[in-house]
Amino acid sequence: MRYRVTGKERAFNCINVTLMLVFAIVALYPLVYVLFASFSAPSQFIRHTGLLLRPVGFTLAAYRLVLTNPMIASGYMNTVFIVVVGSAINITLTAMLAYALSRKRLLWGPVLMGIVMFTMFFDGGIIPRFLLVKDLKLLDSLFSVILPYAVNTMNVIILRTFFMSIPESLEESARIDGAGDIMILFRIILPLSGAAIAVIILYYAVGHWNSWFSASLFIRNRSLFPLQLILREILITNSNESMTVDSKVSEIAELEIILRYAAIVVSTVPILVLYPFLQKYFIKGVMIGAVKG
């Protein structure tokens, strides 16, 4: 029997679709604005008023300046190192801690879980963290922005919840065959947790990619600056002293406003390219991890 759509349902669907389109346009327009502005001619862009629906006087001058800036290149390399090495350390330690806390036979398990959750609400603060990094001889090192943030409590809770949803019979069968905790974790638990692991890696990777504050605290050597800290100089402090290019000072000043938009696009593209490939794992992991508390 064919289902007949009533007038009220048709009206609701139209309103729903219209509202979703409006919300999508509101969310996407800032991205489109930045993209079009980065390709616009500075003199014409400054005089432009109203909505920006296309590049005004198309030019690649801002991208040439950004991509030939040695600080941008070194910033990219530093950020990639932080993202790759940091995410690897993050997911390894987070998975090991989450696995231990998810086992019912863990001695004083609830107490240890309470201690872990305590760190979500109380933090030592910036000064103790700086003194700790200094005592560990990590100042002016890329590991200063990795090791102090090796484990995120919320990610531990998400992964622990997912691990608890895996049948205990699998672990019992492995123990009968002589497997230990390390083998069970890496040979059984993690292969069955691909969606959740992808979600946690995405959380950590995006966090590392967008991080600049910790680098501003612990790193003074400009050659070790991550990309976001260099971008902050361009966007907020209006510092162009790091822009070493074969151009006249007047041309750099003229392009300054467009440079900001080009720098945003250059720093955002990798995450935008990566996310669609992890989106299905992201949605699946979040949904499955919320089944059991």
PESUL-V443156 format. One line per field, one symbol per residue. ss: DSSP state (@ for helix, = for strand, . for the rest). Layout:
BEGIN
ss->???
END
This chain:
BEGIN
ss->......@@@@@@@@@@@@@@@@@@@@@@@@@@@@@@@@...@@@@@@.............@@@@@@@..@@@@@@@@@@@@@@@@@@@@@@@@@@@@@@@@@......@@@@@@@@@@@@@....@@@@@@@@@@......@@@@.@@@...@@@@@@@@@@@@...@@@@@@@@@....@@@@@@@@@.@@@@@@@@@@@@@@@@@@@@..@@@@@@...@@@..@@@@@@@@@.............@@@@@@@@@@@@@@@@@@@@@@@@@@@@@@@@@@@@@@@@@....
END
